[in-house]
């Protein structure tokens, strides 16, 4: 007689535990998805508000040595200061006609030389080590590119640590 009550009671308890754990799992998954959605929305709006513009680019090639000078305007509300997390990429046509890409490293291949506080007044980067809102930075890059077709343009891509990016095609030795 006790087993007639005990077995169905244990089965009911097991079913209640399984149902409770399922509900907790669904709530946890829903919360995780909601948090990820909010984070992605925030990051997307943050990237959109952090606008940069490549204003000027000069590229010259001598032998295998490529030198690029570019001016980047920070039109966003936040300063650019983590340059080791920024990307400077050069896309170029090789002598065989294929499009190649080269990522340059901050400190060894490119540096910020000067920061223009207004259009006609700039200070050295050591005096002002960030590019603040409405300021422009003069970036100097050097790379060794053995198979660059200098008769074709190359593309400069700059991406900030916020994820904002701009690119510009430029003629070499123009």
N, C-alpha and C positions, 0 to 999 in steps of 0.2 A: 503494500500500500504506500509506504513512503516514497518508493521509486516512481509511483504513478504521478506524484506531485513534484518530486525532485527533478526528474528528467525534463519535463516541459518547462519548469521554472528556470533551470540552467539554460535551456535553449532560448528562452525569452530574454534572459540576461545577456547571452552572447549576441543575439540579434540587436539588442539595444546598444551594446558596446560597438558593434560594427556600424550601426547607423550613426552613432555619435561621432565616431572617427571619420566616417565619410563626410558628414556635415562640416567637421572641423577642417578636413582637407579641401573641400570646396571653398570654404571661407578663406583659407590661407592662399589658395591659388588665385582667387578673385582679388584679394588684397595685393598680392604680388603683381598681378597684371595692372591694377590701378596705379600702383606706385611707379611701375615702369612707364606707363603711359604718361603720367604727370612729368616724370623726369625727361622723357623724350621731347615732350612739348616745351618744357623749360629750356632744354639744350637747343632746340630748333629756334626758338625765339631769341635766345642769347646769341646764336650764330648770325641770325638775320640782323640783329642790332649792331653787331661788330663788323662794320663795313671798312674795307680797305680798297685803295685804288692805286694801281701802278700808274704813275703820272708820266714818267720819262724813262726810256731805256736806251742805252748805248752799248753796242757789242762790237768788239774788235778781236780779230784773230790774227796771230802771227805764228806761223808754223803750227805746232800742236797746242799752243797756249791761247786760251780764250779768256778775255777779260770782259766782264759785264758790269756796268754801273746802272743802277736803277733807283728811282725815287718813289717811295711808297708813302701815300697819304693815309693817315688813320682818320677815317670819317666816322668811326663808331664812338660810343660813349666811354669805352674802357681803354686804358693804356696798353700798349704792346711792350712787354718787358721780359718774357720768358723766351728769348731768342733761340736757345738750345732746343726748344720744343716747336719752333717754327720750321717750315720746310721751304727750301728754295730749289726748284726743279727746272732743269733746262731740257727742253725737247728739241731735237735737231735732226736734220736729214743727213744720213751718212753718204759717203761717196758711192755706195752701192744703191742708194735711193730709198733705203728703209728708214722709218722714223724711229729714233732711239731716244731714250730718256736717261737723264743723269741727275741724281739727287746729291746736292752739295751739303756739306756739314758745316754748321756754324762754328766759327773759331778757326777752322783749318782751311775751308774753301771760301767762306764769305764772312764779312763783318759789317757792322753798321759804322760808318765813318763819321757821319755828321747828322745832327738833328736840326731841322729848320723850324724855329719857333713861329716865325712868320715867313712869308715867301722870300724875303730878301735878307733875313738874318738867321744864321745858323751857328750852333755851338758844337764843339766836339762831343762825341758820344761818351767820352770819359767824364765830361762835366754834367751831362744830362743823359743817364743810361736807360732811357725809355722813350718811346714815341707816344706821346699823349694825344688826346683828342684834338683834331685839327692841326696836328703837327705832321711834318713829313720827315722821313729818314732816308739818307743817302746810303745805299748798300753797295759795297764793292765785292765782286765775286771773281774768283780765278779758278779755272779748271783746265785740265789737260785732256784734250779731245783730239785723238789722232786721225779720226775718219770723218771729220766735219766737212760737209759740202758748203763752203762759204758763199756760194752763188745762190743758195736757197735761204729763206728766213728761218729763224729759230724762235721758239716760244719760251717765254719766261713765266713760271708759275710761282707765286708766293702765297703761302698759307700761314696764318697766325696760329698761336696756341689756342685761340678760341674756335678755330675751324673756319674762319672767314678767309676767302681766297679771291685772288684776281690773277688774270693772266694777260699777256700781251705778246703778239708776234712782232719781231723786229728783224730788220735786215742787218747782216753782219758787215762791218767796215763801211757803213753808210754815213 
